[in-house]
Amino acid sequence: MTMFLRRNAGDLLMLLALALRVAAVQLHPVSRSLFADMSNYRNIADDILRGYWEPGHFLPAIGYSLIVAAIKLLVGNWALGVGFYHVVLSTATVWLVWKAAERGFGPRVGLLSLFVAAVHVPWIVLTTVNLSETTFTFQMALLVWAGLEVVERPTVGWSALWGLIWVSGFWVKGTHAFLGPLFLLAILAWRRWSREAIVKVALPISAVVGAGLILHGVLTYRTIGVFRMSSLAGGLNFIEGKCPSKRNTDPTGSTWLSPIYAQLDMTSAKLWDRPFTDSGYYMREGLKCIQRDPSVLLMSVENVPFLFTGNFLWPATQLSIRPYVRLYELVFGPWLVTGLAMWAAMRRPWRREQHADAIAWALPVIALSLCVYVFKSEIRFRVPFDVWLIPLAISGWLQAAKPCKPYPG
């Protein structure tokens, strides 16, 4: 029996991952929680199918609404279709994390990463709601594997695929925005701006990403008459993070209060004179807030720890299982941070041969930290990046647990 479990541990854990996600969607169907963003994605999908477009459709990234619209075309019970789609993608994410961790750190880290990914509560909870996180997490898992390929044996094909995954993720969520330029700069610096790095990595990634962003601009121009290469939420996110007002209302009556500020009881309100879709206006207003109070640049550093603690996963906070999710996060966040710290500490002093690991695994952590520093933060922003963080943390814990070698002599 023990030999059977050892030989089939990976397959059994994958079966567990699938079973947990199927059970979650059965116990809490997608149709049960259609409020806030979950309802908005559905409404935008309905408008798309009717051929009606407005600027507000692009306030969130448009990609997930297009996916929901496609599911509505294919399946009569769209909520059931979204649930099935999420189960498949979330299970595939677990498999990708397993294989990437095994490739990056060895079979032991791979198997432990598989176990954590299989039972990871945020991923399971998010399969049950109509949000973009499950799709985005799967895209980030694909990006882990493509990143390993580009770092270890770069080819034009893998670089182009990395760019395609990155830009498709930008259509769906966008919290990985800083990862693209940082990844390119890190590769070029590591390869010392060699011709090979430029031709095989920089040019294919840049071409594919550029094409994807232009395609987004074409879509916005044809539908709302404005050429925009990204969603319109950037300005709103910026003022939320840099201005005192957290409950913001625009002239159309739309009100926005991020879950983290509601949890922290930061509810100072302001009525703005421009719609939230005017992203440029809100970016300028955010800069004015920084000019009035430059200390906000220092205070924004606290956004990084908010990725791990100090708030709880939304929309799980609105569900009946919220006490269990909160308990999980209270344990998982510190466990994750400690493992990451030990992973970094065990690699000091950094050497050139470790640069590949840093680019493939640690750079996404830096990119996410930079994103939440510039804009705003909450645990939900971290969850898709757990595809990198879980293997890193497990690797750190295992290395710290190794017995120290006796000092010679």
SVG drawing of the C-alpha trace seen along z (x, -y; Angstrom):
<svg xmlns="http://www.w3.org/2000/svg" viewBox="-30 -70 71 72">
<polyline fill="none" stroke="black" stroke-width="0.4" points="0.0,0.0 2.8,-2.4 4.6,-1.7 1.4,-2.2 0.9,-5.6 4.5,-6.7 4.3,-5.7 0.9,-7.3 1.1,-10.2 1.0,-12.8 -2.0,-11.2 -3.9,-10.9 -3.2,-14.5 -4.4,-15.6 -7.6,-13.5 -8.0,-15.3 -7.6,-18.7 -10.3,-17.9 -12.7,-16.4 -12.4,-19.4 -13.1,-21.8 -16.1,-19.8 -17.5,-19.6 -17.0,-23.3 -18.9,-24.2 -21.7,-21.7 -22.0,-23.1 -21.8,-26.7 -22.8,-27.2 -21.6,-30.3 -25.3,-31.4 -25.5,-31.8 -23.2,-34.8 -24.0,-37.3 -23.3,-40.7 -20.8,-43.5 -18.1,-42.4 -19.6,-39.0 -22.9,-40.6 -21.0,-43.3 -19.1,-40.7 -22.4,-39.0 -24.1,-42.2 -21.2,-43.3 -21.3,-39.9 -25.0,-40.3 -24.4,-43.8 -21.7,-42.4 -24.0,-39.7 -26.6,-42.4 -24.0,-44.4 -24.2,-47.3 -20.9,-48.9 -20.1,-51.7 -16.9,-53.0 -17.9,-51.4 -17.4,-48.0 -13.7,-48.6 -13.4,-49.8 -12.6,-46.2 -10.3,-44.4 -12.6,-43.3 -11.1,-39.8 -13.1,-37.9 -16.4,-39.4 -15.6,-38.2 -15.1,-34.7 -18.4,-34.8 -20.1,-36.0 -18.6,-33.1 -19.8,-30.6 -23.3,-32.1 -23.3,-31.5 -22.2,-27.9 -24.1,-26.8 -27.7,-27.3 -27.0,-27.4 -24.1,-29.9 -23.4,-29.7 -23.0,-25.9 -20.7,-26.5 -18.6,-29.0 -18.4,-26.6 -17.2,-23.7 -14.7,-26.1 -13.3,-27.2 -13.0,-23.6 -11.0,-22.7 -8.7,-25.7 -8.1,-25.5 -7.2,-21.8 -4.9,-22.5 -3.3,-25.3 -2.5,-22.8 -0.9,-20.4 1.2,-23.3 2.4,-24.3 3.4,-20.7 5.4,-20.3 7.0,-23.8 8.0,-23.3 9.4,-19.9 11.4,-21.3 12.7,-24.3 13.4,-22.7 13.2,-18.9 10.6,-16.2 10.2,-16.8 9.4,-20.4 7.2,-19.5 5.1,-17.0 4.7,-19.3 3.7,-22.2 1.2,-19.9 -0.3,-19.1 -0.5,-22.8 -1.9,-23.8 -4.5,-21.0 -6.0,-22.1 -5.2,-25.9 -8.4,-27.5 -8.4,-30.7 -8.1,-28.9 -10.9,-26.6 -13.2,-29.4 -12.6,-31.4 -13.8,-28.6 -17.3,-29.1 -17.7,-32.8 -18.0,-34.7 -14.6,-36.5 -11.6,-36.7 -9.1,-35.4 -9.3,-31.7 -8.6,-32.5 -5.8,-34.9 -4.2,-32.4 -4.2,-29.8 -2.5,-32.3 0.1,-33.0 0.7,-29.3 1.3,-29.1 3.7,-32.0 5.7,-30.2 6.4,-27.4 7.1,-29.7 9.4,-31.7 11.4,-28.7 11.8,-27.9 12.9,-31.4 15.4,-31.6 16.9,-28.1 16.9,-27.6 15.5,-30.7 14.0,-30.3 11.9,-32.7 8.9,-30.4 9.0,-30.2 9.6,-34.0 6.7,-34.7 4.5,-32.4 5.6,-34.1 4.6,-37.4 1.2,-36.0 0.5,-34.7 1.5,-38.0 -0.6,-40.1 -3.6,-37.8 -3.3,-38.1 -3.3,-41.9 -6.7,-41.5 -8.0,-39.6 -6.6,-41.3 -3.4,-43.3 -1.8,-43.1 1.3,-41.6 1.8,-44.8 5.3,-45.4 6.4,-41.8 6.7,-42.3 9.3,-45.2 11.1,-43.8 11.4,-40.3 12.8,-41.8 15.3,-44.1 16.5,-41.3 17.0,-38.9 18.9,-41.5 21.1,-42.5 21.8,-38.9 22.8,-38.1 24.7,-41.4 22.6,-42.8 23.8,-40.1 22.6,-39.8 21.1,-36.4 19.1,-37.8 17.8,-40.7 16.8,-38.5 15.5,-35.4 13.9,-37.1 13.4,-40.8 12.1,-41.2 9.6,-38.3 8.2,-39.3 7.9,-42.9 6.3,-42.2 3.6,-39.9 2.9,-42.1 2.7,-45.2 0.3,-43.4 -1.9,-42.3 -2.0,-45.9 -2.8,-47.4 -5.6,-44.8 -7.1,-46.0 -6.9,-49.6 -8.6,-48.6 -11.4,-47.0 -12.0,-50.1 -11.8,-52.4 -14.3,-50.4 -16.7,-50.0 -16.5,-53.3 -14.5,-55.5 -11.4,-55.8 -8.1,-54.0 -7.0,-52.5 -4.5,-49.7 -5.5,-48.7 -8.5,-48.8 -9.8,-52.1 -9.4,-51.3 -5.8,-52.4 -6.7,-56.0 -9.4,-54.8 -6.9,-52.4 -4.3,-55.1 -6.5,-57.6 -7.7,-54.8 -4.1,-54.1 -2.8,-57.7 -5.8,-59.9 -7.6,-60.1 -11.0,-59.3 -11.7,-55.6 -15.5,-55.6 -15.5,-57.3 -18.6,-58.3 -18.7,-59.7 -21.3,-61.8 -23.1,-58.8 -23.8,-57.5 -21.3,-54.7 -19.7,-54.2 -16.5,-52.2 -15.1,-51.1 -12.4,-48.4 -12.9,-45.5 -9.6,-46.2 -10.7,-49.7 -14.1,-48.5 -12.4,-45.9 -10.0,-48.5 -12.9,-51.0 -11.3,-53.5 -14.5,-55.0 -13.9,-58.7 -16.1,-59.7 -15.8,-62.0 -18.0,-62.9 -15.9,-63.4 -16.9,-65.5 -15.7,-63.1 -16.7,-59.5 -14.5,-56.7 -13.8,-55.8 -11.7,-59.0 -8.6,-57.2 -6.2,-60.1 -8.1,-62.5 -7.9,-60.3 -4.2,-59.6 -3.6,-63.4 -5.7,-63.7 -3.7,-61.0 -0.5,-62.9 -2.0,-66.0 -2.7,-64.0 1.0,-63.0 2.0,-66.7 -0.3,-67.7 1.0,-64.9 4.3,-63.3 4.3,-61.1 1.8,-58.9 4.8,-57.6 6.2,-56.2 2.9,-55.0 2.3,-53.1 5.0,-50.6 2.5,-49.0 0.6,-47.8 3.2,-45.0 2.5,-43.3 -1.3,-43.7 -0.7,-41.1 -0.2,-38.5 -2.0,-39.8 -4.1,-42.6 -7.2,-41.8 -9.1,-38.8 -10.0,-37.4 -13.0,-39.0 -15.6,-37.8 -15.0,-34.9 -15.8,-37.5 -19.4,-37.6 -19.8,-33.8 -20.9,-31.4 -17.5,-29.8 -15.7,-33.1 -14.5,-31.9 -12.7,-29.0 -11.2,-31.1 -10.0,-33.6 -8.4,-31.0 -6.6,-29.6 -5.3,-33.0 -4.1,-33.7 -1.9,-30.6 -1.0,-30.6 0.1,-34.3 2.9,-34.0 3.9,-30.6 4.3,-32.0 6.3,-35.1 8.6,-33.0 9.3,-30.5 10.1,-33.3 12.4,-35.0 14.2,-31.7 14.5,-31.1 16.2,-34.5 18.4,-34.1 19.7,-30.7 21.0,-32.2 23.2,-34.9 25.6,-36.0 23.9,-36.1 26.1,-34.7 25.7,-35.0 24.7,-31.4 21.7,-32.1 20.4,-34.8 18.2,-32.4 16.4,-31.3 15.9,-34.9 14.4,-35.9 12.2,-32.8 10.9,-32.7 11.6,-35.8 11.1,-38.6 7.3,-38.1 7.3,-38.8 9.1,-42.1 6.8,-43.0 3.7,-42.4 5.1,-44.4 5.9,-47.3 2.3,-47.1 0.6,-47.3 3.0,-50.0 2.0,-52.2 -1.7,-51.4 -3.4,-49.6 -3.3,-46.2 -5.3,-43.3 -4.9,-39.6 -6.9,-38.9 -4.1,-40.5 -1.6,-38.0 -3.6,-34.9 -2.8,-34.4 0.9,-34.9 0.8,-32.0 1.8,-29.9 5.3,-31.3 5.1,-31.9 4.0,-28.4 7.1,-26.5 9.4,-29.3 8.1,-29.1 8.3,-25.3 11.8,-25.4 12.8,-27.9 11.3,-25.8 13.0,-22.6 16.4,-24.3 16.1,-25.8 15.2,-22.4 18.4,-20.8 20.9,-19.9 23.9,-22.2 27.2,-20.6 29.8,-20.6 32.4,-23.3 35.7,-21.7 38.2,-21.1"/>
</svg>
